[in-house]
Amino acid sequence: MGFATLTFCRWANYIFASDRAGGLGGIDIWYVQFENGKWSEARNLGAPINTKYDDQTPFIHPDGVTLYFTSEGHAGMGVRSLHDAPQR
């Protein structure tokens, strides 16, 4: 299942959260790119962004670099805490 979160940045055309097969567990954050007139296969952002718990609600800051997301797998203020991760 996919979750409706559409965000854009320099390194991906579409970033979304899904519990699709091939993830690290729970809900993960994925991205696709439009390359040579075709959409790429969905790619998992991997660790340390994704955990075995739910990581979702991705949003790229207007700086085009910083990803904000909610997570149940990172230490925070409670369930589904807000986190940021500058582009690697």
N, C-alpha and C positions, 0 to 999 in steps of 0.2 A: 504494500500500500504506500502511496506517496502522500505527502502533506503539502498543502498549498502555501509555499513560501517562495517567492520569486525575487531574486536579487542578482545584480550584475557587478562585475569587476573586471580588471584587466586580464586576469588569468583564467576566467571561466565565463561562459555566456549564460549559464543557468546553474544555480545552486539550490539544492532541495534536500529535505529530510525524508527518509524512507526506512521501513523495516524490511526491505527487499533482501533476498538471498545474497550471501557474499559479504555481509557486513560483519562488524566486530561484536554485534549483539544488540538487542533492543532496537532502538531507532538510531540510525547513523546519518551523517551529513555527506552528501554526494555532490558531484558536479559533472557537467557535460560542456563540451566545447564545439563550436561550429567550425570545422576545418575542411578546407577544400570543397566547399559546397555541401558537406554532409555533417550530420551530428555524430559526435563520438559516442562510444559506449559510456555509460555512467561509470564514474570513477569515485571510489571511496576516499575521503580525505585522510583516513587512517589515523593512527595514534600520533601524537597525543590528543588530537581534537576529539576523535571518537573513542568511546570506552565500551565496556560490556553492558552499560546501562543506556538510558535514553539521552541522546544528544540531538538537539533539534532547533528549530526556529532560527535558521541562519539569516544574517543581515550584514551586508557590507557597508561600512561607514562611508560617507561621501569622499573620504580621502582615497578611496579605491584600494586600500591596503588592509585595513583592520576588519577582521571578521568578528561579529558578535553572535553569540549563540547561547541557548539554555542547555543545561546539562544536569543529569542526576548522578553522573559518574565522577565529577570533579568536586573537590572540597569547596564549600561556599556557605551562603547564609541560610540554606534550607533546600527543600526540594525544588528542582529546576532553577537553580541559581543562574544568573547572567554572567557570562565570561567573555573575554576578548582574546584574540590571537592574531598578532601582526603576521603579515604574509611571510612565509619562509623563503 
